[in-house]
Amino acid sequence: MPGCTLLTDKEDVAPYECDGLAAYRQLPLGVVLPESEAQVQGGLRLCAHHGIPVVPRGAGSGLSGGAMPLREGVVLSLARMRKIINVDPYARTATLQPGVRNLAISEAASPYGLYYAPDPSSQIACTIGGNVAENSDGVHCLKYGLTVNNVVRVRAVTMDGEICEFGSPGLDLRAVLIGSEGMFAIVTEVTVRLIPKPQVAQVVRRVSMMSKSEVRLWQRSLQAGSSRRDLKCSIAPQRKL
């Protein structure tokens, strides 16, 4: 794989021994740092030929252990594939390499009055490739849905090196891929949906001990874009135990 960095020394692979779930650690056999889809494809074909397991990795901020290495396996880090390929303000989409940070998407779309809705708590560091692998969410998911609801198209490489695209009309394999933690294929390009920035941002007072009917009414109010006054009227006051 010309131009592709391979780490094998213990001190070099040590930072990749776990993700955000630091209670479980394992040094990998090596770490591959591709910079293009062709290098990802070449690496996967080589590992498949020799029977070497591969664990993909984004920013390593996840808490599920999805990026934890295998002792006799290779970590394929996509951190160097961080190019924003295109932002289309008319179609309200952005096409990105998997190493682009979640927050960087909204920063790139901001001049057009748009942003990317899913906002995990680690959005400053986490990458869109990792978000796709984990089907990440955030506080905005109540109104705008999870990653799977905001991704239009995914281009990925299967473990035997075949390039596939998910998101075309027909069987929704895109939804199968998103959240699969890299077990089906490794993401090399993502097209996400952008939405207009809200004209006003206001904090809604936290309400505890809400009934199911009150929660449903609150969700409908948010989805319908109700004003702050409407929300206050639709939510019962906080109850005391």
MOCORFEN-V64778 format. One record per residue. N is the residue number from 0. PSI is psi in whole degrees, -180 to 180 (NA if undefined). Layout:
# MOCORFEN-V64778
N PSI
N PSI
This chain:
# MOCORFEN-V64778
0 86
1 135
2 0
3 129
4 134
5 123
6 133
7 -21
8 147
9 -43
10 -23
11 -35
12 -12
13 -39
14 -13
15 11
16 -12
17 170
18 -146
19 -16
20 77
21 -6
22 -20
23 125
24 146
25 124
26 131
27 167
28 -36
29 169
30 127
31 134
32 81
33 158
34 2
35 164
36 -37
37 -37
38 -37
39 -47
40 -44
41 -41
42 -43
43 -39
44 -41
45 -44
46 -39
47 -39
48 -37
49 3
50 32
51 123
52 148
53 133
54 116
55 154
56 136
57 -112
58 -11
59 24
60 -5
61 155
62 13
63 -8
64 12
65 -24
66 14
67 129
68 167
69 146
70 -41
71 21
72 178
73 138
74 128
75 101
76 130
77 18
78 -25
79 -8
80 79
81 36
82 132
83 106
84 -43
85 142
86 118
87 101
88 -21
89 -44
90 -11
91 51
92 160
93 135
94 130
95 154
96 161
97 -20
98 3
99 132
100 148
101 -49
102 -29
103 -26
104 -49
105 -35
106 -39
107 -32
108 -15
109 -41
110 -19
111 6
112 25
113 165
114 168
115 123
116 -50
117 128
118 76
119 158
120 -21
121 25
122 -21
123 -32
124 -35
125 155
126 160
127 -31
128 -43
129 -37
130 -42
131 -43
132 -35
133 -5
134 55
135 158
136 -145
137 -174
138 -26
139 -11
140 -23
141 -37
142 -38
143 -4
144 179
145 -174
146 -41
147 -26
148 -7
149 8
150 127
151 -42
152 146
153 131
154 132
155 165
156 126
157 169
158 -17
159 8
160 13
161 133
162 129
163 156
164 137
165 133
166 1
167 161
168 148
169 -148
170 128
171 74
172 -17
173 -44
174 -25
175 -40
176 -43
177 122
178 2
179 2
180 34
181 9
182 -29
183 -40
184 163
185 125
186 134
187 -14
188 140
189 137
190 121
191 159
192 133
193 152
194 157
195 144
196 141
197 144
198 -31
199 137
200 122
201 150
202 130
203 130
204 133
205 134
206 124
207 163
208 39
209 145
210 165
211 -39
212 -36
213 -38
214 -45
215 -41
216 -40
217 -44
218 -42
219 -37
220 -42
221 -44
222 -30
223 -3
224 36
225 153
226 171
227 -39
228 -42
229 -42
230 -40
231 -38
232 -30
233 -10
234 130
235 152
236 158
237 133
238 151
239 143
240 NA
